[in-house]
Amino acid sequence: MNPDQLELLALAMNKMVGGEVHLAFDNDLDGEKMADQVRAIAPEGVNVSRPLPKSKDWNQELKNETSLKTKP
């Protein structure tokens, strides 16, 4: 994640005190590093959670879920 993205997230989260941020990064070491970066800039009063997909990638998880719903 680049510094500009972190700055934009910090600005947004500062307006969300009392709110929640759900991180949908990959279920791997890089995803954990990015989640740590976001947690580090989150202001007090913003709940940051990181649900983990069953697979490595949230996109794949959503595709799998969608294909299950559309099968007869």
GUGU-995465 format. One record per residue (C-alpha): residue number from 1; x, y, z. Coordinates in Angstrom, 1 decimal, padded with zeros to 4 digits. Each point is the difference from the previous one (the first is absolute). Layout:
N
+-----+--------+--------+--------+
|  nr |     c1 |     c2 |     c3 |
+-----+--------+--------+--------+
| NUM |      X |      Y |      Z |
...
+-----+--------+--------+--------+
***
This chain:
72
+-----+--------+--------+--------+
|  nr |     c1 |     c2 |     c3 |
+-----+--------+--------+--------+
|   1 |  000.0 |  000.0 |  000.0 |
|   2 |  001.5 |  003.3 | -001.0 |
|   3 |  000.2 |  003.1 |  002.3 |
|   4 | -002.7 |  001.8 | -001.9 |
|   5 | -002.5 | -002.8 |  000.6 |
|   6 |  000.8 | -000.1 |  003.7 |
|   7 | -000.5 |  003.7 |  000.2 |
|   8 | -003.4 | -000.2 | -001.7 |
|   9 | -001.0 | -002.9 |  002.3 |
|  10 |  001.0 |  002.0 |  003.0 |
|  11 | -002.0 |  003.1 | -001.1 |
|  12 | -003.1 | -002.2 | -000.6 |
|  13 |  000.4 | -001.9 |  003.3 |
|  14 |  000.3 |  003.3 |  001.9 |
|  15 | -003.5 |  000.8 | -001.1 |
|  16 | -001.2 | -003.4 |  001.2 |
|  17 |  000.5 |  000.0 |  003.7 |
|  18 | -002.5 | -002.4 |  001.5 |
|  19 | -000.1 | -001.9 | -003.3 |
|  20 |  001.5 | -003.2 | -001.4 |
|  21 |  002.5 | -000.8 | -002.7 |
|  22 |  000.1 | -003.5 | -001.5 |
|  23 |  003.2 | -000.9 | -001.7 |
|  24 | -000.2 | -002.5 | -002.9 |
|  25 |  003.6 | -000.7 | -000.8 |
|  26 |  001.4 | -003.3 | -001.1 |
|  27 |  000.4 | -002.7 |  002.6 |
|  28 |  003.8 |  000.0 | -000.2 |
|  29 |  003.0 |  001.8 |  001.5 |
|  30 | -000.3 |  003.0 | -002.3 |
|  31 | -003.7 |  000.3 |  000.9 |
|  32 |  001.0 |  000.0 |  003.7 |
|  33 |  002.6 |  002.6 | -000.6 |
|  34 | -002.5 |  002.3 | -001.6 |
|  35 | -002.5 | -000.6 |  002.7 |
|  36 |  002.6 |  000.9 |  002.6 |
|  37 |  000.7 |  003.3 | -001.9 |
|  38 | -003.7 |  000.9 |  000.1 |
|  39 | -000.4 | -001.0 |  003.7 |
|  40 |  003.0 |  002.3 |  000.8 |
|  41 | -001.6 |  003.1 | -001.5 |
|  42 | -003.6 | -000.7 |  001.3 |
|  43 | -001.0 |  002.6 |  002.5 |
|  44 | -001.4 | -001.0 |  003.4 |
|  45 | -003.7 | -000.7 | -000.3 |
|  46 |  000.2 | -001.7 | -003.4 |
|  47 | -000.5 | -003.7 |  000.1 |
|  48 |  002.3 | -001.7 | -002.6 |
|  49 | -000.8 | -003.7 | -000.7 |
|  50 |  001.6 | -002.4 | -002.5 |
|  51 | -002.2 | -002.9 | -000.9 |
|  52 |  002.0 | -002.7 | -001.8 |
|  53 | -001.2 | -001.8 | -003.0 |
|  54 |  000.1 | -003.8 | -000.1 |
|  55 |  002.3 |  000.1 | -003.0 |
|  56 |  002.9 |  002.4 | -000.5 |
|  57 | -002.0 |  002.6 | -001.9 |
|  58 | -003.3 |  001.8 |  000.7 |
|  59 | -000.8 |  000.2 | -003.7 |
|  60 |  000.2 | -003.7 | -000.4 |
|  61 | -002.1 | -000.5 |  003.2 |
|  62 | -002.7 |  002.2 | -001.5 |
|  63 |  000.1 | -001.8 | -003.3 |
|  64 | -000.3 | -003.3 |  001.7 |
|  65 | -003.0 |  001.2 |  002.1 |
|  66 | -001.7 |  001.5 | -003.1 |
|  67 |  000.4 | -003.2 | -002.0 |
|  68 | -001.5 | -002.1 |  002.8 |
|  69 | -003.1 |  002.3 |  000.0 |
|  70 | -000.5 | -000.2 | -003.7 |
|  71 |  000.3 | -003.8 | -000.4 |
|  72 | -003.4 | -001.8 | -000.3 |
+-----+--------+--------+--------+
***
